């Protein structure tokens, strides 16, 4: 999508002066729409871009309020909530807005183009995994609710034994043409709401919609290495299309539960491992957890608290590149809260060797309080 800086001036797009009347703007748009219409330029992406650009310019300049805002502030005046900036995601959106304006429907495919087939809506569901499941990949069954064709009426919406009748108001086209002076616009039929048919006796099971809600269970293959918030698409498992088009998709959102030992950072895992003062000072061989089980890791003498040691290739798999991240082992020197008499004696002897001033042993609060006052 083009940014404001990339967009051409709307008057330049239509090739009209800034003082051009509405009739001139409409005439200019009609010529460009006919020139760049996708049916006249099959496979030409540049023509599609020009067609969208002309429709965007026309939508703004044919609206008095939007045109006044654009004349004063330019493209920036259409941005933000209530700004009125055009939002055409594809060519079908343009046809839906004013594709049959000036008789485009008759020129390119007749009145049937007014009832374009749209794909069904997408739906979402969730799958919760443990970190080990996310790391190794797994298969899960997921249950979600969507609409399916009513078996009672076969999807027609009409009571069994009856059929939908062709709408007399629009003749089954689903759209009607309204003319106001120079303009001629096709809109959905107010009688059948664009379906082209009227149901006199609706089906009791689906109440005339032709669809009923059902719970569906599907198997989902989760690849190794998926991260939290990853979306897996189940193609064609979404809502059915009301007009007989292709169904939408179901997107399964992955939720990965926190792990008690590992923290994930992209492909890498971080594991916090406590060590003793002696292990840090003298060096040691530690037993650390990995995704594949336990392994041994050496730390050198003089290791400081907070240091990180990297075990290459022991992290999470990358589903895109078939490689693995690393396991980062961060060590922390753990200070014991309770000491045996022998352990305490040895530490006090060590403190003397290091010339460290430590708190006297086994002195009660009252003894220390007495020393405090006498020292004054």
N, C-alpha and C positions, 0 to 999 in steps of 0.2 A: 504494500500500500504506500502511495506517495505521501511524503511529508508536506507541510505547508510550504516549505522552501522549494520543493520540487514541482508543485502544482502550477500549471499555466493559468493566466488570467482567464476568467470565464468568458469575458467579451471576446478575447482573442481566440478562444476555442471555437466559439460560434461564428466568428468573423463578422461581428456587428459593432457599431459604435456604442458608447456608454449611454447615449441618449436614445437608443433604438426603442421603438414602441413594442408592446407585447406581441403584436401581429408579426413584426419583423423577426423577433426572437423565435417565435413558433415556426415561422417559415424556414429560418436558418437551421433550426434543429431538425426539421423534417428532412431537409436535403442531406444533412450529415448522417442522420439515422438510416436513410435509404442507401447512402453510399457505403457506409461501413457495417450494414446489417450482417450478422453472422451467416444468414442463409445465402447472401450474395458473395460471401468471402469465406468459404469453408476451409478450415485449417489455418487461416491467417490470424495469428495472435496479435499482430499490430493493429489489424482492423477491429478486433475485439476490444483492445485498449482504447482506440479512438471512439468506438461506439459507447463505451462506459463513460469516457471523458465528456462526450457530448451530452449524454443523459444527465450527468452530474451538473453540468453547467446549466442545462435547461431547467432542472428541478429548482435551482436557486433563483435564476433570473426570471422565471415565470411566476414566482411567488413575490408579491409586492413587499411583504415584510422582510423576507430573507434578502431580497435584492437591495432594499434600503440599508440593511445591516452590512451587506457585502460592499456596497458603494462607499460606506463610511469607514469600515475597519478592514476590508479585504478578507482573506481566508480566515484570519484570526477571529473575526467577528462571528464565525459560524461554529467555532470550537466550544467545548464545554457543555454542561447540562442546559438544555433548552436553546442551544445555539442554532440548531437546525441543519447541521452539517449532513450532507447526503451520505447514506450508508448502503451501497450496492455491493453485495458480496460476489454476485455472479450475474450473468446476463438474464437469468430467469427472474431475478429481483427487479430488473428494469422492466421486463414484460409485465410483471405483476403490478408495478406502479402505474405505468402508462404505455405499455407495449402496443396496445391497440389504438393509441391516439392517432388521429388522422387516417384511420383505416389500415394500420400496419398489419392487423390480423388478416384482413382480406388479401393484402399484397403478398404475405408470406405464410401460406398454409391455411387460409380461410378461417372461419369463426371457431374451428376446433382448437386453435392455438390458445384460446382463452381458458381452456381447461387443461393446462399443462399438468403432466403427471409429476408428482413430487414424491421423493423417498420418505419413508416413515421416520419418526423421531427416534433419536438415540436415547438410551436409558443407561443407568449406572447401578452398580452393585459393589460390594466390598468383600475382600478376602483378607483374613488376618493370619499372619505367619509368625513363627518363631525365627530367630536369627539363623539357626542351623538349617531350617527349611529353606529360607531365602538363599543361603549360601550353596546348598547342594541341589536346589530345584526340587519340585514336588508336583503332584497332581492333586487337585482339590475339586470337590463338588460344590457348586454354588447354586443357590436358589433365589430367584427373583420373580417379580410380578410384571406381566405385560399383557397386552390385549391380543386375543387370537380370534380367528373367524368363528362366528357363532355356528355351531353344528346344527342347531334347530332349523335355521332358515338358510343355511349354506352361505351366509355372509351377505345376503341380499337385503336384510333388514325387514323384509315383508313376512307377514304371517304365512306359515306353510299352506300351500294351496293357492296363494295369491302371488302377484308379481308387482314390482314398482312400476308406476305409470310414467310415461314421458310427460315432462312438465309442459303444460299448455302455454304457460306465460312466455317461455324462452324457446319453445320448440325442441327441447332436449339439448340445446347448446350449452346451457349452464351460465351464459352471460347475455346481457342485453346492451344495446347501444343507446346512448343518450347524446343528443346534439344540443349545443347551446351556441348559437351564432357560428363563429368560425370553427369552434372546437367540436370534435366528435370523439367521445370516450366510451369504451366498453367496460362495464362493471358487472360483478356477480349478480346473478338473477335473485331478486328479493323473494321469490316464491319458493325456489328449490335450494337456495343458498349455494348455487354453483354446481350442484351435483347433476343437474339435467333430468332428474327424476323425482317423483313425489310418491311417498308411501302412504296409501290410504289406510291400510290395516297393518300396523307395526307388529313385529314379532314380540311375543311376551317375554322371551328369554333375554333378548338384547335391547328391547324397547326401541327397535327401529334403527339402531346404529350398525347392526351387522357384526359387532365385535363384543366379546365378553372378556373379563379379566380372569387370568389363570396364572397359577404358580408353575414356574418352569425350572427344572433342575438340569444343569449342564456340567460336564467335566471340563476343568480348566488346567492346562499344562503350564506350570509356572517355571520359567527358565532359571537356571542357577545365576545368582548375583543380582536379583531384582532388589531395588531400593524402596524405601517407604515412599508412598504416593505414586509409584509407577502405575501406569494404566495399561492393561492388557485388553485388546479388542476382540470381541466375539462377533465376527462379521455376520450380518443378517439376523442377529438374535434380538434386535430392538423392536420397536413398535411397527406394526404393518402400515402400509400406505393406504390412506382413505381412498385414493383414486386408482388403486390397482398397481401402483409403482413398486419399486423394490423396498424391502423393509429397512429400518434403521439398524444400527449396531448397538451392542451392549458393551459398555466399558467397565471392566473390573478394576477397581482401585485397590492396590496392595497396601495393607497396613502391616508394618513389621514391629513386633513387640520389643521393648527394651530388654537387653540381656544383662544378667547379673555380673558378668565378668568382662564383657567386651563393649566398648563404645565405638560406633562406626563413624568414620569420616571419609565419605566417598568409597573408594576401594580399600582403604586402609582400616585396620582395627587397632584400637588402643586398649592395652590391658595394664592395670595398676597392680604391681607386685610388691608386697612388703618384704624387707630384708632386715637383718639384725645389724647392730653396730659392728660386731666382729666380722660378719660377712662383707660389709662395705669396706672395712679397713683392710682385711686380709685377702679379699677375693673369694669367690665361691662358684660352685656349679648349682644353678637353680633349676627346679622342675617347674615349667610354666605350661598353662593350657593353650591349645590351639584349636582351630575348627576341626582338625583331624585327630585330636587326642593330645596326650601329654608329650612334651619334648624337653630336652635338657639344653640349658643356655649358660654359658660361662660369663661371669662379670669379673673385671680386673680388680686388683687391690687398689684401694683409694677411691672407690666409686662414691660419688656424691649423691645425696638425696635429690630426686627429681630427674636424674639422668635417664636418657631414652636409648634403648638398644633395639636395633631393627632386625627382624627375621624376614628376609626377602621371600616373597611368594607364599606367605602364610596368611594373607588377608582374604578379602572377598573376591570371587570371580567377577570378571567383566564380561557381561553377555554379548557385548559388541565386538570385542577384540580377542576373546578366548584367552585371556591372560588373568593373572591374579595380582591383587595389591599386596601390601606388606603388613606384618604384625609388629606394632610398636609397643615394646615392653618398657614401661616407665617404673623405675624402682623408687621406693620411699623407705628411708631408715625408720624402723619402728622402735620406739622407746618403751621398754617394759614398765608396767605400772606397779607390779609386785616383784620383789627380789627375795631369793633365799639368803640366809645369813652368809653362806660361802660366796655367793655371787656378789653380794654387797661389799664384802671384804675385798674381793679381787678388784672391783671397780674403784674402791677407795685407794688401794695401792697404786692402781693405774693413774688416778688423779694426782697422787703425790709425784709420780714419775713425770707427769705432764705439767707439774707445777700449776695445777688448777685449784681454785678456791671453791670448795664444796660445802654444803650445809652439814653441820655436825650431826652425828647419828643418834637416834633415839632420845632426843631431848624433848621433854614435854613443853607445852605452851607456857606453863607457869615458870619453869626453869629459864626459858628464853626471856620471859617477861622480867624476871628478877635480874638477869644479866643486863638487860637493857637499861633499867633504872640505876643500877650500880655503876654502869659505865659512864653515866652522866655526872 
